[in-house]
Amino acid sequence: MKVAHTESSINLGGQELRILDHIRWAQNYGHEFQLLAREDSAIYREATKRGLPRHPIPFRGSLNPKAVLALLHFVLRNKIDVIDCHSSRDASTAMAARLFGVPVVRSQHIGNRLRDDLAHRLTWRYGATRVIAVSRSIADQIVSQGLKLREKISVVGEGIDFERFNPGVDGRAARSSFNVPFSARVASVIGMIRPDKGQRYLIRAVDAIVERVPDAYFFIVGSPTRPEFLIDLKEEIKRVKHKDRIVLAGFRNDVERFIAASDAIVLTSEIEGMPQVIPQAFAMKRPVIASCVGGVPELVRHGETGFLYPFGDVGKLTKNLVSVFENVPRAQVENAHELTVAELSFDRMMAGTLRVYEEAISKR
């Protein structure tokens, strides 16, 4: 199967990394997946670094004539079977391909309310044959806004590469590279640095946590989508008494080593679809404490596979994290690991994705 993955975002986070993992998987299973993205984007540079098939498309705004023509030229010349769009700008650009009989699938990763003005409604209604939602909550949001019929939407959650994410990964190098003692208790928040990711709430909890757990340290792993977001985060850190316990690790390609180096993984987000770090932590047998937003409760069931708290509630976040530091929740960790092995393998995710592509092609 020949698939073109389009992405108009210039950043590199979970959504973009999922696309790259799809393309890598396809190389091993006889399919031809390619990335179509801006040449100056972080995802394009990362695809180049990994040696993955890619082609530059100048996605700028919606229905940019240059982007439309470049995309049509590529998909028709290469006889692409289906286009999988991952952001709104590339989705509106790819809509033109349907006029030439090329099926279009739209993948929705973000769980906030979607723009539903006339232009966006038309793109949702007529620009895609099928929709992939990464969580049930996203599918519900699309239907509730009247953007797509339920029968046109398939929920395909995250999939984990168990060779990469497993309990045997050694996290000592991640600690030693930032002079974090091997005996310390470490909590990590992993994701893009931007306001809705909420890293500031973990920072605001640091002093209270260190008072209860004196050897606590905190990794913040990820890069900012805008420079000012990192500046704001550093200003938050300046106000913390125990600022020396906070490590800004930046973007990492070896995120599994930082999960392995952690005694708990914390999700502080205000908006989420289905973050990759949760099943990754489950697979590596690390406790998860997460804000109760979006599709998160579909995986993190409080007291059963992890712990939930209301977004922005620093007191509840502190209480949960101190509890996990003081008493490792082994039952919850094992439950989460069993769930991941049974339902969240990468091959299972790709089988679901290919079924959607096949359905879209059959409606050509």
Phi, psi and omega in degrees: 000136177257119184233134173253117175269121179255141179211116182268352179293146177262358184261179180223107179221201183301318180300313183289323179293327177297319178299313181298323178293323175301313184294318178299316179301317183299325179299330183272350186235024171079014177255161179244096177255139177227152175264129171246115185204169176295138183293335180267010183273157179293324180293324179293318179296320180292321177298320178297316180299324182273355181071031181269150180298131181207159179212132183284133173231129184279066179295112177213112184072182180263137178057038174294123186305318180297318180293317179300312181294319180295318180293314179300317180300317182292309187291326180284319180295323183265004177053051179293135181281323183203145175254133176246112184261141186241351177219165189294321183292317179287333177294317179291327178293317184287345182305327181297333182295334180294333177294339180256015175081013180268119179296143179236129174250140176248124177261127181248120185254338189258140189261009180277172177298135185270150175295131185226036170290177186303315182298316180289324176298318179297320179296316178295317186288316188245349185275348182223138176287315181224162178234136171253122174253136184277357175207160178295325181297324177292317177301317179298320181296317180299316181291317183297331178272000178070027183272332180204146177289146183305320184290349178267359185246132174242136177266118177232104184283196182283156175230144187246136172276103186288344174289325181273317184252101180208163185295346183274356181294138182269122181259006185295324181296324179296320178292311185294329181293341178240019176057038175267123183302145179294336181275352184288160171263127187237131171244140182232140169244129189235122179161170177305146175268108175201160189307318185289348177280343168070021180304333181300332182288325174293319179301318181291343179269349190303309184299317180295324180290315181296328176299324180272325182234088190300337181259025182281139174230163186219123174263132168246107187253124179146163180248155181282145174281340173220144182303324183294336179291322177290322177301314179299320181294320178295327176294321175299317183295324180301333183274000183266133179297316182261048183298337180291348179270356183257126181246119172270102188272347181074188178288139181227134172276345180254048184301333180298330179288330178282328172295317179296329181282354187258147172267348176201144174252129184245134173247123186245013191290152172270327182228130176209147170269278173215091185296137182296328187297335181293303178295332176297315177295319177304313183296332182263008177059049175245135180297146180239131173240119190224147173293141185275081183222156173051228182273003184303314181295348176291336177249315182270102178259117190305125179081353182247308178241358181173201184223135181247151174213157180293136180308133176082357181274092184297324179297314180292322177299314179301312182300314181295318183290319176300318180298317179292320178297320185280329181220105181300122183279076189298322181296315179296320179297316180292319178301316181295320179295317179297319178299317182295313181297320184285324192234350192235035177284155180294320180297322179295317178299316182290327176298318177295321179295315180297325177298320178295317178300316180296320177297319179294319180294323181293340179265008184309000000 
